[in-house]
C-alpha cells in the first residue's frame, strides 16, 4: 500500500490517534517495513525496588514530534478468556509475569531445572565465604561499606562471615535479598559494629516477619544507625541527608576532612518515603543548604504543625520546586500551599500559575504508585491477573455492520509497558489499527509512541495514563487504579453520597394513589379494538373477540410494538394522541440500569432490597470510598459491574479488585453494585427469578403481577474462588444464548426449594410482592411525568434471593414480547394452581391492561 492509499484508508484512524501530520510518512514506512527501532533510543530500568520499570532515553536528544515508534502488543484478549490464555499459551504467563514485575528475575519458571538449583546455590555460597574472608585478610585499609545483596546467605553463613571481627569499621551494610530468618543471629552479627550508620535487610524472610518491637530492638542495638531499610531512624543527622543526596555512599562513606559544610552545594534533595517525623534543623537547614532549589518530602509522616513546616520551607530562599503529599502535613489544598510559599514555581510538577488559575485543590501527582503484591508460592497466572490492571489498555473493533459488543484488552510490549505516568508527559501513546489490505479483517493492532516535548539523554520517558480525561470525567478517582490517593478524598465523597441517600422522597411525601381509576377502553357499541403489532407471538395468539389485528398503525386503537415509539416513529406512522401504546413516557427511569438505581435511591434511599449501587460515570469517588471503608473494616468486597443498557450480561464483570473496578469505566458507561454474596442457591447453584409485571397506571398506581415466574439457574456449583470469577456459567444465569440450559419447571422448583431449606415459598412470595410494589411506586414519587392515560406496558423484573431469602432487585426490562416470555407450559405456583399457556397469557395480559380484567393477575 503506497503512502497516498495509506492516508486514504487510515485517515480517520490517524486523526483519532492524534498522529502529527509530519510523522505520517515515517509511520507508513515503519509499518510497511515492520521496523521496531525503539531499542536504538530507549532503555528499560528497574525502579521501586524492582516492582516497576521505567523507560529512559539513551540517545542524545529527541525533539518534539520528530520520531514515531511502533510498539507491539504482547498480549490481546477478551476479559472472559484471559485466564484460559495464560494457562494454555506456552510462555505467556511467564513473559507477562516478568513484564509486570511479579516474577523475580531469579525465579525459575522452568521445572526441568529444579534438580540443580540447590547444589548451585551451595557452591555459590561457599565461594562467597572464601572471597569475603580473602577480602578481609588482604584489605590494608578500612572496609567501611559492604554490599552482600542477593547472595542466598543464610543465618549460619552470616555467622561464619564474622562481620564485627573482619569488618569492625563498617558504616554501611546491605544484606538485601538473602535468606536470613533469625533476629538473634542478626543481632549477634551486627551488634559489635559501633560505627554502622546504614543497614538493609529488605526482601529477607526475617524482614517480612519482624514486628515493630523487634525492629526497635534491632535499631537500638546499633548506637550510630541513621538509616534502616532506607528509612531514617530517630538518630538521623545530616549524614543521612547526604546519603539521600548521593554525597555519601559506597565510594565516600563518611565526611571528607576539611569540609565543614558538606551539603552547601546541594541543589536537589529527595527525601520521599524516608519515614521522617520532623523537619528539624539537624536534618534540613538553610544554613547548610543555602542553594536548595528542589525538595521532595512526599510519603513522610511529618508531625510538624502546618505553620511550622511553612516557616521552615520559607526559610529556603532558593526553593522553587516542591513535592509534598496533598492532603498532607502542609494542609489539604495545593492552592493554599502556593499562597503560603510565594517563592515556589511548581508543586508536585504542576506550575504554580496553573494551580492559581484553575484553583486546584488536589493534584494528580500527589498519589503514590500502586505496586504489585505477590509471593513466590502464588501461581504466576494469579499474579498476572491481579497485576495486569496496572498495564492493560482497551479498544473495541467495529466494521460497517456493528460495533463489537465485547471490548478487547491488550498489554503493550516491554518497552511500551515501561512508560510510567506523568501529568506533564513527554511522550504520547495511542492505539492504532493498521489495515494492510484496507479491511478490518486484515487489521494488526499497534501502539504508536512519539515525543510531545523535547527529551534529552537520561530523561525518563512518560505518558499520561488518562490523556484527555479531566476532572469533569473523574480524573483523580480514575487515577486511583494506578496510585494510592489520599483516602480522605474518597471518605468525604462516600459520606456525601450517604447523606444524599439519607433524605429520600418517601420521607417527605407519600405516593399518591388518588385520582380516577382506569376503565375498560372497549367501545360501548361493542366494536372490537384494533391492534397493531409487529410481534409474531401477539399476532399468533391474540384471538379474543374484543380485539382484531390490523396492519395499519394509524388505524389501530392499540399499538403493541417492540420499536421505540418516539417523535420520528409517531410522525412516520401518523399516530394520534388518542391511541394506546405499550410504552410509558420516561420509562427509562426503570429499564436502564443506572436510571433504575437512581430512581430507587431518590425514592427510598437505601432500601433493603437494593444492593449498594453506584453510577460509575458520576459516583466513582463514592464507590472507592465505600470500597476502602469495607477494606478497612475487613468486610466482603466483591462487586459486579454492569453496562447501563446491555442485555444477556454482556460486558458484565465480577471482581474484588479495586484497580479493575476503576479501569472497567473505560469500556463504556456502567453501574457498580455490591455483589450478593452469599446468595440463596438451589442444589448448590446460583439462580435468579424472572417476574412479569403489567402496569396499567402510574398515578394512581395500578400494577399487576402474573401468577407465574421463571427460575433461571447457573450451570456450575456456586463459589467465589478467585479463579471462578471469570466463569460465566458459575456466576450468571442467562443460559439461552449458545450455552447449555438446564431448565427446571417452576412447579418442580418450588417444592424442591421448600424441602431443601425447610421454608414456605408463600412467605418469600409476600416479600417479593412488597418489593415489586415499591419498585413501581417509585416513578410516581420521582418521575410523575411517566404517567400517561394512554400508556400500558409489561415489564420483566429480575430478582435474586440472598442467603436469608430476602429479595434483591437486579433489573427491570421492557418486555413487549409477552407470549415468548411465557412459551413454556408452567403451573401457577402461587394462587389456585392450573396451567397458563402462551395463548392464554397473551389474552390475559391484553384483558388486564385494556379491559380491566384481573384473571391470572394479582394486583400489587
SULUR-V105634 format. One record per residue. N is the residue number from 1. D_LAST is the distance of its C-alpha to the last C-alpha in whole Angstrom. Layout:
n:N d_last:D_LAST
n:N d_last:D_LAST
This chain:
n:1 d_last:67
n:2 d_last:69
n:3 d_last:68
n:4 d_last:67
n:5 d_last:65
n:6 d_last:63
n:7 d_last:63
n:8 d_last:61
n:9 d_last:59
n:10 d_last:58
n:11 d_last:58
n:12 d_last:54
n:13 d_last:54
n:14 d_last:57
n:15 d_last:56
n:16 d_last:52
n:17 d_last:54
n:18 d_last:56
n:19 d_last:60
n:20 d_last:63
n:21 d_last:64
n:22 d_last:68
n:23 d_last:66
n:24 d_last:65
n:25 d_last:69
n:26 d_last:69
n:27 d_last:65
n:28 d_last:66
n:29 d_last:69
n:30 d_last:68
n:31 d_last:65
n:32 d_last:67
n:33 d_last:70
n:34 d_last:67
n:35 d_last:69
n:36 d_last:67
n:37 d_last:70
n:38 d_last:68
n:39 d_last:70
n:40 d_last:73
n:41 d_last:71
n:42 d_last:69
n:43 d_last:69
n:44 d_last:66
n:45 d_last:66
n:46 d_last:65
n:47 d_last:63
n:48 d_last:61
n:49 d_last:63
n:50 d_last:62
n:51 d_last:58
n:52 d_last:59
n:53 d_last:61
n:54 d_last:62
n:55 d_last:64
n:56 d_last:67
n:57 d_last:70
n:58 d_last:73
n:59 d_last:75
n:60 d_last:76
n:61 d_last:74
n:62 d_last:71
n:63 d_last:71
n:64 d_last:68
n:65 d_last:66
n:66 d_last:70
n:67 d_last:68
n:68 d_last:65
n:69 d_last:65
n:70 d_last:62
n:71 d_last:60
n:72 d_last:59
n:73 d_last:56
n:74 d_last:56
n:75 d_last:53
n:76 d_last:50
n:77 d_last:47
n:78 d_last:43
n:79 d_last:41
n:80 d_last:40
n:81 d_last:44
n:82 d_last:45
n:83 d_last:46
n:84 d_last:47
n:85 d_last:49
n:86 d_last:51
n:87 d_last:51
n:88 d_last:53
n:89 d_last:55
n:90 d_last:58
n:91 d_last:59
n:92 d_last:56
n:93 d_last:55
n:94 d_last:58
n:95 d_last:59
n:96 d_last:55
n:97 d_last:56
n:98 d_last:59
n:99 d_last:58
n:100 d_last:55
n:101 d_last:58
n:102 d_last:56
n:103 d_last:59
n:104 d_last:62
n:105 d_last:65
n:106 d_last:67
n:107 d_last:64
n:108 d_last:65
n:109 d_last:62
n:110 d_last:65
n:111 d_last:65
n:112 d_last:68
n:113 d_last:70
n:114 d_last:69
n:115 d_last:72
n:116 d_last:74
n:117 d_last:72
n:118 d_last:73
n:119 d_last:77
n:120 d_last:77
n:121 d_last:75
n:122 d_last:78
n:123 d_last:81
n:124 d_last:79
n:125 d_last:79
n:126 d_last:83
n:127 d_last:84
n:128 d_last:82
n:129 d_last:84
n:130 d_last:87
n:131 d_last:87
n:132 d_last:85
n:133 d_last:88
n:134 d_last:91
n:135 d_last:89
n:136 d_last:90
n:137 d_last:93
n:138 d_last:94
n:139 d_last:93
n:140 d_last:96
n:141 d_last:93
n:142 d_last:90
n:143 d_last:87
n:144 d_last:85
n:145 d_last:81
n:146 d_last:80
n:147 d_last:77
n:148 d_last:76
n:149 d_last:73
n:150 d_last:71
n:151 d_last:74
n:152 d_last:72
n:153 d_last:75
n:154 d_last:74
n:155 d_last:74
n:156 d_last:78
n:157 d_last:79
n:158 d_last:78
n:159 d_last:80
n:160 d_last:83
n:161 d_last:83
n:162 d_last:84
n:163 d_last:83
n:164 d_last:85
n:165 d_last:88
n:166 d_last:88
n:167 d_last:86
n:168 d_last:87
n:169 d_last:86
n:170 d_last:83
n:171 d_last:81
n:172 d_last:78
n:173 d_last:77
n:174 d_last:74
n:175 d_last:73
n:176 d_last:70
n:177 d_last:68
n:178 d_last:70
n:179 d_last:69
n:180 d_last:70
n:181 d_last:68
n:182 d_last:70
n:183 d_last:70
n:184 d_last:73
n:185 d_last:75
n:186 d_last:74
n:187 d_last:75
n:188 d_last:79
n:189 d_last:79
n:190 d_last:78
n:191 d_last:79
n:192 d_last:83
n:193 d_last:82
n:194 d_last:83
n:195 d_last:83
n:196 d_last:80
n:197 d_last:77
n:198 d_last:75
n:199 d_last:73
n:200 d_last:70
n:201 d_last:69
n:202 d_last:65
n:203 d_last:64
n:204 d_last:66
n:205 d_last:64
n:206 d_last:65
n:207 d_last:64
n:208 d_last:60
n:209 d_last:60
n:210 d_last:62
n:211 d_last:61
n:212 d_last:61
n:213 d_last:64
n:214 d_last:66
n:215 d_last:66
n:216 d_last:67
n:217 d_last:70
n:218 d_last:71
n:219 d_last:71
n:220 d_last:73
n:221 d_last:76
n:222 d_last:77
n:223 d_last:78
n:224 d_last:79
n:225 d_last:75
n:226 d_last:74
n:227 d_last:71
n:228 d_last:69
n:229 d_last:67
n:230 d_last:68
n:231 d_last:66
n:232 d_last:68
n:233 d_last:69
n:234 d_last:70
n:235 d_last:74
n:236 d_last:73
n:237 d_last:76
n:238 d_last:77
n:239 d_last:78
n:240 d_last:74
n:241 d_last:74
n:242 d_last:77
n:243 d_last:75
n:244 d_last:72
n:245 d_last:74
n:246 d_last:76
n:247 d_last:79
n:248 d_last:79
n:249 d_last:79
n:250 d_last:81
n:251 d_last:83
n:252 d_last:84
n:253 d_last:82
n:254 d_last:84
n:255 d_last:86
n:256 d_last:89
n:257 d_last:92
n:258 d_last:92
n:259 d_last:89
n:260 d_last:88
n:261 d_last:85
n:262 d_last:84
n:263 d_last:80
n:264 d_last:82
n:265 d_last:81
n:266 d_last:78
n:267 d_last:76
n:268 d_last:72
n:269 d_last:71
n:270 d_last:68
n:271 d_last:66
n:272 d_last:63
n:273 d_last:61
n:274 d_last:64
n:275 d_last:63
n:276 d_last:65
n:277 d_last:64
n:278 d_last:66
n:279 d_last:68
n:280 d_last:71
n:281 d_last:75
n:282 d_last:76
n:283 d_last:73
n:284 d_last:73
n:285 d_last:76
n:286 d_last:77
n:287 d_last:80
n:288 d_last:80
n:289 d_last:78
n:290 d_last:79
n:291 d_last:78
n:292 d_last:75
n:293 d_last:73
n:294 d_last:69
n:295 d_last:68
n:296 d_last:64
n:297 d_last:63
n:298 d_last:60
n:299 d_last:58
n:300 d_last:60
n:301 d_last:59
n:302 d_last:61
n:303 d_last:61
n:304 d_last:63
n:305 d_last:62
n:306 d_last:61
n:307 d_last:64
n:308 d_last:66
n:309 d_last:65
n:310 d_last:65
n:311 d_last:69
n:312 d_last:70
n:313 d_last:69
n:314 d_last:70
n:315 d_last:73
n:316 d_last:74
n:317 d_last:75
n:318 d_last:75
n:319 d_last:71
n:320 d_last:69
n:321 d_last:67
n:322 d_last:64
n:323 d_last:61
n:324 d_last:59
n:325 d_last:56
n:326 d_last:53
n:327 d_last:52
n:328 d_last:55
n:329 d_last:58
n:330 d_last:59
n:331 d_last:55
n:332 d_last:52
n:333 d_last:53
n:334 d_last:55
n:335 d_last:56
n:336 d_last:57
n:337 d_last:59
n:338 d_last:61
n:339 d_last:62
n:340 d_last:63
n:341 d_last:66
n:342 d_last:67
n:343 d_last:69
n:344 d_last:67
n:345 d_last:66
n:346 d_last:63
n:347 d_last:61
n:348 d_last:59
n:349 d_last:61
n:350 d_last:59
n:351 d_last:62
n:352 d_last:62
n:353 d_last:62
n:354 d_last:58
n:355 d_last:57
n:356 d_last:58
n:357 d_last:57
n:358 d_last:53
n:359 d_last:53
n:360 d_last:52
n:361 d_last:51
n:362 d_last:50
n:363 d_last:52
n:364 d_last:51
n:365 d_last:54
n:366 d_last:54
n:367 d_last:52
n:368 d_last:53
n:369 d_last:53
n:370 d_last:51
n:371 d_last:53
n:372 d_last:52
n:373 d_last:52
n:374 d_last:53
n:375 d_last:55
n:376 d_last:58
n:377 d_last:56
n:378 d_last:53
n:379 d_last:53
n:380 d_last:54
n:381 d_last:51
n:382 d_last:48
n:383 d_last:50
n:384 d_last:50
n:385 d_last:47
n:386 d_last:46
n:387 d_last:49
n:388 d_last:48
n:389 d_last:46
n:390 d_last:49
n:391 d_last:51
n:392 d_last:48
n:393 d_last:48
n:394 d_last:45
n:395 d_last:45
n:396 d_last:44
n:397 d_last:45
n:398 d_last:45
n:399 d_last:47
n:400 d_last:47
n:401 d_last:44
n:402 d_last:41
n:403 d_last:41
n:404 d_last:41
n:405 d_last:37
n:406 d_last:38
n:407 d_last:41
n:408 d_last:44
n:409 d_last:46
n:410 d_last:49
n:411 d_last:52
n:412 d_last:55
n:413 d_last:58
n:414 d_last:60
n:415 d_last:62
n:416 d_last:59
n:417 d_last:57
n:418 d_last:59
n:419 d_last:59
n:420 d_last:57
n:421 d_last:55
n:422 d_last:57
n:423 d_last:55
n:424 d_last:59
n:425 d_last:59
n:426 d_last:62
n:427 d_last:61
n:428 d_last:58
n:429 d_last:56
n:430 d_last:54
n:431 d_last:53
n:432 d_last:55
n:433 d_last:54
n:434 d_last:58
n:435 d_last:58
n:436 d_last:61
n:437 d_last:61
n:438 d_last:58
n:439 d_last:55
n:440 d_last:52
n:441 d_last:53
n:442 d_last:56
n:443 d_last:55
n:444 d_last:56
n:445 d_last:54
n:446 d_last:57
n:447 d_last:56
n:448 d_last:59
n:449 d_last:61
n:450 d_last:63
n:451 d_last:64
n:452 d_last:63
n:453 d_last:66
n:454 d_last:69
n:455 d_last:69
n:456 d_last:72
n:457 d_last:74
n:458 d_last:72
n:459 d_last:69
n:460 d_last:65
n:461 d_last:63
n:462 d_last:60
n:463 d_last:57
n:464 d_last:54
n:465 d_last:51
n:466 d_last:48
n:467 d_last:51
n:468 d_last:49
n:469 d_last:46
n:470 d_last:46
n:471 d_last:44
n:472 d_last:42
n:473 d_last:41
n:474 d_last:41
n:475 d_last:44
n:476 d_last:45
n:477 d_last:42
n:478 d_last:42
n:479 d_last:46
n:480 d_last:45
n:481 d_last:45
n:482 d_last:48
n:483 d_last:49
n:484 d_last:48
n:485 d_last:47
n:486 d_last:48
n:487 d_last:45
n:488 d_last:44
n:489 d_last:43
n:490 d_last:40
n:491 d_last:40
n:492 d_last:40
n:493 d_last:37
n:494 d_last:35
n:495 d_last:35
n:496 d_last:34
n:497 d_last:31
n:498 d_last:30
n:499 d_last:31
n:500 d_last:29
n:501 d_last:26
n:502 d_last:27
n:503 d_last:26
n:504 d_last:22
n:505 d_last:21
n:506 d_last:18
n:507 d_last:21
n:508 d_last:23
n:509 d_last:20
n:510 d_last:17
n:511 d_last:14
n:512 d_last:15
n:513 d_last:13
n:514 d_last:16
n:515 d_last:17
n:516 d_last:18
n:517 d_last:15
n:518 d_last:15
n:519 d_last:18
n:520 d_last:19
n:521 d_last:22
n:522 d_last:24
n:523 d_last:27
n:524 d_last:29
n:525 d_last:32
n:526 d_last:30
n:527 d_last:31
n:528 d_last:29
n:529 d_last:27
n:530 d_last:29
n:531 d_last:27
n:532 d_last:29
n:533 d_last:28
n:534 d_last:30
n:535 d_last:27
n:536 d_last:29
n:537 d_last:26
n:538 d_last:25
n:539 d_last:29
n:540 d_last:29
n:541 d_last:26
n:542 d_last:25
n:543 d_last:27
n:544 d_last:25
n:545 d_last:28
n:546 d_last:26
n:547 d_last:26
n:548 d_last:29
n:549 d_last:30
n:550 d_last:33
n:551 d_last:34
n:552 d_last:35
n:553 d_last:32
n:554 d_last:34
n:555 d_last:33
n:556 d_last:30
n:557 d_last:27
n:558 d_last:24
n:559 d_last:25
n:560 d_last:23
n:561 d_last:25
n:562 d_last:26
n:563 d_last:28
n:564 d_last:27
n:565 d_last:27
n:566 d_last:30
n:567 d_last:32
n:568 d_last:35
n:569 d_last:33
n:570 d_last:32
n:571 d_last:36
n:572 d_last:37
n:573 d_last:35
n:574 d_last:35
n:575 d_last:32
n:576 d_last:31
n:577 d_last:29
n:578 d_last:27
n:579 d_last:26
n:580 d_last:23
n:581 d_last:22
n:582 d_last:20
n:583 d_last:20
n:584 d_last:19
n:585 d_last:22
n:586 d_last:22
n:587 d_last:19
n:588 d_last:21
n:589 d_last:20
n:590 d_last:17
n:591 d_last:19
n:592 d_last:23
n:593 d_last:23
n:594 d_last:25
n:595 d_last:23
n:596 d_last:19
n:597 d_last:21
n:598 d_last:22
n:599 d_last:19
n:600 d_last:18
n:601 d_last:21
n:602 d_last:21
n:603 d_last:18
n:604 d_last:18
n:605 d_last:22
n:606 d_last:22
n:607 d_last:18
n:608 d_last:19
n:609 d_last:17
n:610 d_last:19
n:611 d_last:22
n:612 d_last:25
n:613 d_last:25
n:614 d_last:28
n:615 d_last:29
n:616 d_last:33
n:617 d_last:34
n:618 d_last:33
n:619 d_last:33
n:620 d_last:35
n:621 d_last:37
n:622 d_last:34
n:623 d_last:34
n:624 d_last:37
n:625 d_last:37
n:626 d_last:34
n:627 d_last:36
n:628 d_last:39
n:629 d_last:38
n:630 d_last:36
n:631 d_last:40
n:632 d_last:42
n:633 d_last:39
n:634 d_last:40
n:635 d_last:36
n:636 d_last:34
n:637 d_last:35
n:638 d_last:33
n:639 d_last:31
n:640 d_last:30
n:641 d_last:31
n:642 d_last:29
n:643 d_last:30
n:644 d_last:28
n:645 d_last:27
n:646 d_last:28
n:647 d_last:27
n:648 d_last:28
n:649 d_last:29
n:650 d_last:32
n:651 d_last:34
n:652 d_last:31
n:653 d_last:33
n:654 d_last:33
n:655 d_last:36
n:656 d_last:37
n:657 d_last:40
n:658 d_last:40
n:659 d_last:42
n:660 d_last:40
n:661 d_last:37
n:662 d_last:39
n:663 d_last:41
n:664 d_last:38
n:665 d_last:37
n:666 d_last:40
n:667 d_last:39
n:668 d_last:36
n:669 d_last:33
n:670 d_last:31
n:671 d_last:28
n:672 d_last:29
n:673 d_last:27
n:674 d_last:28
n:675 d_last:28
n:676 d_last:26
n:677 d_last:29
n:678 d_last:29
n:679 d_last:26
n:680 d_last:25
n:681 d_last:27
n:682 d_last:27
n:683 d_last:31
n:684 d_last:32
n:685 d_last:30
n:686 d_last:27
n:687 d_last:24
n:688 d_last:21
n:689 d_last:17
n:690 d_last:16
n:691 d_last:13
n:692 d_last:12
n:693 d_last:10
n:694 d_last:10
n:695 d_last:10
n:696 d_last:12
n:697 d_last:12
n:698 d_last:13
n:699 d_last:14
n:700 d_last:12
n:701 d_last:9
n:702 d_last:8
n:703 d_last:6
n:704 d_last:6
n:705 d_last:7
n:706 d_last:10
n:707 d_last:12
n:708 d_last:14
n:709 d_last:15
n:710 d_last:19
n:711 d_last:21
n:712 d_last:23
n:713 d_last:26
n:714 d_last:29
n:715 d_last:33
n:716 d_last:35
n:717 d_last:34
n:718 d_last:33
n:719 d_last:35
n:720 d_last:36
n:721 d_last:39
n:722 d_last:41
n:723 d_last:42
n:724 d_last:39
n:725 d_last:37
n:726 d_last:38
n:727 d_last:37
n:728 d_last:34
n:729 d_last:34
n:730 d_last:33
n:731 d_last:31
n:732 d_last:29
n:733 d_last:27
n:734 d_last:27
n:735 d_last:30
n:736 d_last:30
n:737 d_last:32
n:738 d_last:36
n:739 d_last:35
n:740 d_last:35
n:741 d_last:31
n:742 d_last:31
n:743 d_last:28
n:744 d_last:27
n:745 d_last:25
n:746 d_last:21
n:747 d_last:22
n:748 d_last:25
n:749 d_last:24
n:750 d_last:21
n:751 d_last:24
n:752 d_last:26
n:753 d_last:24
n:754 d_last:24
n:755 d_last:28
n:756 d_last:29
n:757 d_last:27
n:758 d_last:27
n:759 d_last:23
n:760 d_last:20
n:761 d_last:18
n:762 d_last:15
n:763 d_last:15
n:764 d_last:15
n:765 d_last:12
n:766 d_last:10
n:767 d_last:12
n:768 d_last:10
n:769 d_last:6
n:770 d_last:8
n:771 d_last:10
n:772 d_last:8
n:773 d_last:6
n:774 d_last:9
n:775 d_last:11
n:776 d_last:9
n:777 d_last:10
n:778 d_last:14
n:779 d_last:15
n:780 d_last:15
n:781 d_last:17
n:782 d_last:19
n:783 d_last:20
n:784 d_last:19
n:785 d_last:21
n:786 d_last:19
n:787 d_last:18
n:788 d_last:19
n:789 d_last:19
n:790 d_last:21
n:791 d_last:18
n:792 d_last:16
n:793 d_last:15
n:794 d_last:14
n:795 d_last:14
n:796 d_last:15
n:797 d_last:14
n:798 d_last:16
n:799 d_last:16
n:800 d_last:19
n:801 d_last:20
n:802 d_last:22
n:803 d_last:25
n:804 d_last:23
n:805 d_last:20
n:806 d_last:18
n:807 d_last:16
n:808 d_last:17
n:809 d_last:16
n:810 d_last:19
n:811 d_last:18
n:812 d_last:16
n:813 d_last:18
n:814 d_last:19
n:815 d_last:19
n:816 d_last:20
n:817 d_last:22
n:818 d_last:19
n:819 d_last:22
n:820 d_last:24
n:821 d_last:20
n:822 d_last:20
n:823 d_last:24
n:824 d_last:24
n:825 d_last:24
n:826 d_last:22
n:827 d_last:20
n:828 d_last:17
n:829 d_last:17
n:830 d_last:14
n:831 d_last:14
n:832 d_last:17
n:833 d_last:19
n:834 d_last:21
n:835 d_last:22
n:836 d_last:20
n:837 d_last:22
n:838 d_last:23
n:839 d_last:24
n:840 d_last:21
n:841 d_last:18
n:842 d_last:20
n:843 d_last:20
n:844 d_last:16
n:845 d_last:15
n:846 d_last:18
n:847 d_last:17
n:848 d_last:13
n:849 d_last:14
n:850 d_last:18
n:851 d_last:18
n:852 d_last:14
n:853 d_last:14
n:854 d_last:11
n:855 d_last:14
n:856 d_last:13
n:857 d_last:9
n:858 d_last:6
n:859 d_last:4
n:860 d_last:0
